[in-house]
Amino acid sequence: MAENNTLLEKLDGLVARFEEVSTLITDPNVISDQKRYVKLTKEYKELGDLMTARKEYLQCLNGLEEAKMMMSENDPRDERNGS
């Protein structure tokens, strides 16, 4: 599970950068600098793809956690017989 946390930490760090780039590409000063604007819009698209993957990854982790909980609730080894 530590690997998941490390990956999530890295992805969470990219969320801040995604938000920053999102703001920058709407700045008139950036828009007037075409070279910078093109570079930032490319980065924005790449980060957007990562944000989509992050969302899907989180959904998978949550689904896995729910499945584990359901399995443990239905585990016959956990049931007590009336003996």
DSSP file (Angstrom, degrees, kcal/mol; ACC not computed):
  #  RESIDUE AA STRUCTURE BP1 BP2  ACC     N-H-->O    O-->H-N    N-H-->O    O-->H-N    TCO  KAPPA ALPHA  PHI   PSI    X-CA   Y-CA   Z-CA
    1    1 A M     >        0   0    0      0, 0.0     4,-1.8     0, 0.0     5,-0.1   0.000 360.0 360.0 360.0 -22.8    0.0    0.0    0.0
    2    2 A A  H  >  +     0   0    0      1,-0.2     4,-2.3     2,-0.2     5,-0.2   0.864 360.0  56.6 -62.2 -35.1    3.0    2.3    0.5
    3    3 A E  H  > S+     0   0    0      1,-0.2     4,-2.5     2,-0.2    -1,-0.2   0.908 104.8  52.1 -61.7 -41.1    3.5    2.3   -3.3
    4    4 A N  H  > S+     0   0    0      1,-0.2     4,-2.7     2,-0.2    -1,-0.2   0.912 109.2  49.7 -60.8 -42.8   -0.1    3.6   -3.7
    5    5 A N  H  X S+     0   0    0     -4,-1.8     4,-2.5     2,-0.2    -1,-0.2   0.904 110.7  49.4 -64.2 -41.4    0.6    6.4   -1.3
    6    6 A T  H  X S+     0   0    0     -4,-2.3     4,-2.1     2,-0.2    -2,-0.2   0.928 112.8  47.0 -63.7 -44.8    3.8    7.4   -3.0
    7    7 A L  H  X S+     0   0    0     -4,-2.5     4,-2.6     1,-0.2    -2,-0.2   0.918 112.7  49.5 -62.8 -43.6    2.1    7.5   -6.4
    8    8 A L  H  X S+     0   0    0     -4,-2.7     4,-3.0     1,-0.2    -1,-0.2   0.888 108.3  53.7 -63.8 -38.4   -0.9    9.4   -5.0
    9    9 A E  H  X S+     0   0    0     -4,-2.5     4,-1.9     2,-0.2    -1,-0.2   0.919 110.6  46.7 -61.9 -42.9    1.5   11.9   -3.4
   10   10 A K  H  X S+     0   0    0     -4,-2.1     4,-1.4     2,-0.2    -2,-0.2   0.926 114.4  46.8 -64.4 -44.4    3.2   12.5   -6.8
   11   11 A L  H  X S+     0   0    0     -4,-2.6     4,-1.1     1,-0.2    -2,-0.2   0.884 109.7  53.7 -65.6 -38.0   -0.2   12.8   -8.5
   12   12 A D  H  X S+     0   0    0     -4,-3.0     4,-1.1     1,-0.2     3,-0.3   0.870 105.2  55.0 -64.3 -35.7   -1.4   15.2   -5.8
   13   13 A G  H  X S+     0   0    0     -4,-1.9     4,-1.2     1,-0.2    -1,-0.2   0.851 105.3  53.1 -63.6 -33.8    1.7   17.4   -6.4
   14   14 A L  H  X S+     0   0    0     -4,-1.4     4,-2.7     1,-0.2    -1,-0.2   0.747  96.8  66.9 -73.6 -23.3    0.7   17.5  -10.1
   15   15 A V  H  X S+     0   0    0     -4,-1.1     4,-2.4    -3,-0.3    -1,-0.2   0.929 100.5  49.3 -61.8 -43.9   -2.8   18.7   -9.2
   16   16 A A  H  X S+     0   0    0     -4,-1.1     4,-2.2     1,-0.2    -1,-0.2   0.908 112.2  47.6 -62.0 -41.9   -1.3   22.0   -7.9
   17   17 A R  H  X S+     0   0    0     -4,-1.2     4,-3.0     2,-0.2     5,-0.3   0.901 109.6  53.7 -66.6 -40.1    0.8   22.4  -11.0
   18   18 A F  H  X S+     0   0    0     -4,-2.7     4,-2.3     1,-0.2    -2,-0.2   0.923 110.7  46.4 -59.0 -45.0   -2.3   21.7  -13.2
   19   19 A E  H  X S+     0   0    0     -4,-2.4     4,-1.7     2,-0.2    -1,-0.2   0.888 112.5  50.6 -65.1 -39.3   -4.3   24.4  -11.3
   20   20 A E  H  X S+     0   0    0     -4,-2.2     4,-2.6     2,-0.2    -2,-0.2   0.939 112.5  45.3 -63.7 -47.5   -1.3   26.8  -11.7
   21   21 A V  H  X S+     0   0    0     -4,-3.0     4,-2.4     1,-0.2    -2,-0.2   0.886 108.7  57.9 -64.0 -38.4   -1.0   26.2  -15.4
   22   22 A S  H  < S+     0   0    0     -4,-2.3     4,-0.2    -5,-0.3    -1,-0.2   0.890 111.1  42.3 -58.0 -40.7   -4.8   26.5  -15.8
   23   23 A T  H >< S+     0   0    0     -4,-1.7     3,-1.3     1,-0.2     4,-0.4   0.905 111.8  54.9 -71.8 -42.9   -4.6   30.0  -14.3
   24   24 A L  H >< S+     0   0    0     -4,-2.6     3,-1.6     1,-0.3     6,-0.3   0.874  99.5  59.4 -60.8 -39.4   -1.5   31.0  -16.3
   25   25 A I  T 3< S+     0   0    0     -4,-2.4    -1,-0.3     1,-0.3    -2,-0.2   0.602 105.2  51.0 -71.9  -6.8   -3.0   30.2  -19.7
   26   26 A T  T <  S+     0   0    0     -3,-1.3    -1,-0.3    -4,-0.2    -2,-0.2   0.459  84.4 108.9-101.9  -3.6   -5.8   32.7  -19.0
   27   27 A D    X>  -     0   0    0     -3,-1.6     4,-2.5    -4,-0.4     3,-0.5  -0.598  68.1-140.8 -75.1 125.7   -3.4   35.5  -18.1
   28   28 A P  H 3> S+     0   0    0      0, 0.0     4,-2.0     0, 0.0    -1,-0.1   0.837 101.7  56.2 -56.4 -34.6   -3.2   38.2  -20.7
   29   29 A N  H 3> S+     0   0    0      2,-0.2     4,-0.7     1,-0.2    -5,-0.0   0.888 110.5  44.4 -65.5 -38.1    0.6   38.6  -20.3
   30   30 A V  H X4 S+     0   0    0     -3,-0.5     3,-0.8    -6,-0.3     7,-0.5   0.909 110.7  53.9 -71.4 -42.3    1.0   34.9  -21.0
   31   31 A I  H 3< S+     0   0    0     -4,-2.5    -2,-0.2     1,-0.3    -1,-0.2   0.870 105.1  54.5 -60.3 -36.8   -1.3   34.9  -23.9
   32   32 A S  H 3< S+     0   0    0     -4,-2.0     2,-1.1    -5,-0.2    -1,-0.3   0.734  97.4  68.8 -71.6 -20.7    0.6   37.8  -25.5
   33   33 A D  S <X S-     0   0    0     -3,-0.8     4,-2.8    -4,-0.7     3,-0.3  -0.767  70.6-173.9 -97.4  88.7    3.8   35.7  -25.3
   34   34 A Q  H  > S+     0   0    0     -2,-1.1     4,-2.8     1,-0.2     5,-0.2   0.830  78.2  54.5 -56.7 -38.8    2.9   33.1  -27.9
   35   35 A K  H  > S+     0   0    0      1,-0.2     4,-1.9     2,-0.2    -1,-0.2   0.940 114.2  40.7 -62.5 -46.5    6.0   30.9  -27.2
   36   36 A R  H  > S+     0   0    0     -3,-0.3     4,-2.7     2,-0.2    -2,-0.2   0.899 114.2  53.9 -67.3 -40.7    5.2   30.6  -23.5
   37   37 A Y  H  X S+     0   0    0     -4,-2.8     4,-2.6    -7,-0.5     5,-0.2   0.917 109.0  47.4 -61.6 -44.7    1.5   30.3  -24.2
   38   38 A V  H  X S+     0   0    0     -4,-2.8     4,-2.0     2,-0.2    -1,-0.2   0.916 112.6  50.0 -63.3 -43.2    2.0   27.3  -26.6
   39   39 A K  H  X S+     0   0    0     -4,-1.9     4,-2.1    -5,-0.2    -2,-0.2   0.918 113.3  46.0 -61.1 -44.0    4.4   25.7  -24.1
   40   40 A L  H  X S+     0   0    0     -4,-2.7     4,-2.8     2,-0.2    -2,-0.2   0.872 110.2  52.3 -70.0 -37.3    1.9   26.1  -21.2
   41   41 A T  H  X S+     0   0    0     -4,-2.6     4,-2.0     2,-0.2    -1,-0.2   0.876 109.9  49.9 -67.7 -34.1   -1.1   24.9  -23.3
   42   42 A K  H  X S+     0   0    0     -4,-2.0     4,-2.2    -5,-0.2    -2,-0.2   0.934 112.7  46.5 -65.6 -45.2    0.8   21.7  -24.2
   43   43 A E  H  X S+     0   0    0     -4,-2.1     4,-2.9     1,-0.2     5,-0.2   0.892 109.7  55.3 -62.2 -39.5    1.7   21.2  -20.5
   44   44 A Y  H  X S+     0   0    0     -4,-2.8     4,-2.3     2,-0.2    -1,-0.2   0.904 108.3  47.7 -60.6 -42.6   -1.9   21.8  -19.6
   45   45 A K  H  X S+     0   0    0     -4,-2.0     4,-2.0     2,-0.2    -1,-0.2   0.926 113.1  47.8 -65.4 -44.3   -3.1   19.1  -22.0
   46   46 A E  H  X S+     0   0    0     -4,-2.2     4,-1.7     1,-0.2    -2,-0.2   0.916 114.2  46.3 -62.4 -43.6   -0.5   16.6  -20.7
   47   47 A L  H  X S+     0   0    0     -4,-2.9     4,-2.4     1,-0.2    -1,-0.2   0.863 108.2  57.2 -67.4 -34.8   -1.4   17.4  -17.1
   48   48 A G  H  X S+     0   0    0     -4,-2.3     4,-1.9    -5,-0.2    -1,-0.2   0.902 105.5  50.5 -61.1 -41.1   -5.1   17.1  -17.9
   49   49 A D  H  X S+     0   0    0     -4,-2.0     4,-2.1     1,-0.2    -1,-0.2   0.896 111.0  49.1 -62.6 -40.0   -4.5   13.6  -19.2
   50   50 A L  H  X S+     0   0    0     -4,-1.7     4,-2.7     2,-0.2    -2,-0.2   0.863 107.7  54.2 -67.5 -35.6   -2.7   12.8  -15.9
   51   51 A M  H  X S+     0   0    0     -4,-2.4     4,-2.2     2,-0.2    -1,-0.2   0.879 108.6  49.3 -66.2 -36.7   -5.6   14.3  -13.9
   52   52 A T  H  X S+     0   0    0     -4,-1.9     4,-2.2     2,-0.2    -2,-0.2   0.923 112.5  47.1 -65.5 -44.3   -8.0   12.0  -15.7
   53   53 A A  H  X S+     0   0    0     -4,-2.1     4,-2.5     2,-0.2    -2,-0.2   0.885 110.4  53.4 -64.4 -38.6   -5.8    9.0  -15.0
   54   54 A R  H  X S+     0   0    0     -4,-2.7     4,-2.6     2,-0.2    -1,-0.2   0.922 108.5  49.5 -61.3 -44.9   -5.5   10.1  -11.3
   55   55 A K  H  X S+     0   0    0     -4,-2.2     4,-2.1     1,-0.2    -2,-0.2   0.924 112.7  46.5 -60.9 -45.4   -9.3   10.2  -11.0
   56   56 A E  H  X S+     0   0    0     -4,-2.2     4,-2.2     2,-0.2    -1,-0.2   0.887 111.5  52.3 -64.9 -38.8   -9.6    6.7  -12.5
   57   57 A Y  H  X S+     0   0    0     -4,-2.5     4,-2.6     2,-0.2    -2,-0.2   0.917 109.0  49.4 -63.1 -44.4   -6.8    5.4  -10.3
   58   58 A L  H  X S+     0   0    0     -4,-2.6     4,-2.4     1,-0.2    -1,-0.2   0.891 109.7  51.9 -62.4 -39.4   -8.6    6.8   -7.2
   59   59 A Q  H  X S+     0   0    0     -4,-2.1     4,-2.5     2,-0.2    -1,-0.2   0.901 110.0  49.2 -63.7 -40.2  -11.8    5.2   -8.3
   60   60 A C  H  X S+     0   0    0     -4,-2.2     4,-2.6     2,-0.2    -2,-0.2   0.921 110.8  49.6 -64.6 -44.1  -10.0    1.8   -8.7
   61   61 A L  H  X S+     0   0    0     -4,-2.6     4,-2.3     2,-0.2    -2,-0.2   0.913 112.4  47.9 -61.6 -42.2   -8.4    2.1   -5.3
   62   62 A N  H  X S+     0   0    0     -4,-2.4     4,-2.4     2,-0.2    -1,-0.2   0.907 111.8  49.7 -65.2 -41.6  -11.8    2.9   -3.7
   63   63 A G  H  X S+     0   0    0     -4,-2.5     4,-2.4     2,-0.2    -2,-0.2   0.898 110.7  50.2 -63.0 -40.3  -13.4    0.0   -5.5
   64   64 A L  H  X S+     0   0    0     -4,-2.6     4,-2.3     2,-0.2    -2,-0.2   0.909 110.3  49.7 -63.7 -43.1  -10.7   -2.3   -4.3
   65   65 A E  H  X S+     0   0    0     -4,-2.3     4,-2.1     2,-0.2    -2,-0.2   0.910 111.6  48.7 -63.2 -42.6  -11.1   -1.1   -0.8
   66   66 A E  H  X S+     0   0    0     -4,-2.4     4,-2.5     2,-0.2    -2,-0.2   0.901 110.5  51.2 -63.6 -41.4  -14.9   -1.7   -1.0
   67   67 A A  H  X S+     0   0    0     -4,-2.4     4,-2.5     1,-0.2    -2,-0.2   0.902 109.1  50.7 -63.7 -40.7  -14.3   -5.2   -2.4
   68   68 A K  H  X S+     0   0    0     -4,-2.3     4,-2.3     2,-0.2    -1,-0.2   0.908 110.7  49.2 -62.9 -41.3  -12.0   -6.0    0.4
   69   69 A M  H  X S+     0   0    0     -4,-2.1     4,-1.9     2,-0.2    -2,-0.2   0.918 111.6  48.6 -64.9 -42.4  -14.5   -4.9    3.0
   70   70 A M  H  X S+     0   0    0     -4,-2.5     4,-1.6     1,-0.2    -2,-0.2   0.899 111.4  50.3 -64.2 -40.3  -17.3   -6.9    1.3
   71   71 A M  H  < S+     0   0    0     -4,-2.5     4,-0.3     1,-0.2    -1,-0.2   0.904 110.4  48.8 -65.1 -40.9  -15.1  -10.0    1.2
   72   72 A S  H >< S+     0   0    0     -4,-2.3     3,-0.5     1,-0.2    -1,-0.2   0.841 109.7  52.8 -70.1 -30.9  -14.2   -9.7    4.9
   73   73 A E  H 3< S+     0   0    0     -4,-1.9    -1,-0.2     1,-0.2    -2,-0.2   0.830 116.7  38.8 -69.7 -31.3  -17.8   -9.2    5.8
   74   74 A N  T 3< S+     0   0    0     -4,-1.6    -1,-0.2    -5,-0.1    -2,-0.2   0.274  83.3 127.1-102.3   9.3  -18.7  -12.4    3.9
   75   75 A D    X>  -     0   0    0     -3,-0.5     3,-1.7    -4,-0.3     4,-0.6  -0.564  51.5-151.7 -72.8 117.4  -15.7  -14.4    4.9
   76   76 A P  G >4 S+     0   0    0      0, 0.0     3,-0.6     0, 0.0    -1,-0.2   0.747  93.1  66.7 -63.3 -22.0  -16.9  -17.8    6.4
   77   77 A R  G 34 S+     0   0    0      1,-0.2    -2,-0.1     3,-0.0    -3,-0.0   0.776  98.9  52.6 -68.4 -23.9  -13.7  -17.9    8.6
   78   78 A D  G <4 S+     0   0    0     -3,-1.7    -1,-0.2    -6,-0.1     2,-0.2   0.667  89.2  96.9 -84.8 -16.2  -15.0  -14.9   10.5
   79   79 A E    <<  -     0   0    0     -3,-0.6     2,-0.5    -4,-0.6    -5,-0.0  -0.505  69.0-139.0 -77.2 141.3  -18.4  -16.4   11.2
   80   80 A R        -     0   0    0     -2,-0.2     2,-0.2     2,-0.0    -2,-0.1  -0.845  11.3-138.2 -99.8 131.0  -18.8  -18.0   14.6
   81   81 A N        -     0   0    0     -2,-0.5     0, 0.0     1,-0.1     0, 0.0  -0.532  24.4-114.6 -83.2 159.6  -20.7  -21.3   14.9
   82   82 A G              0   0    0      1,-0.2    -1,-0.1    -2,-0.2    -2,-0.0   0.161 360.0 360.0 -78.4  20.7  -23.1  -21.8   17.7
   83   83 A S              0   0    0      0, 0.0    -1,-0.2     0, 0.0    -2,-0.0   0.493 360.0 360.0 -74.0 360.0  -21.0  -24.6   19.2
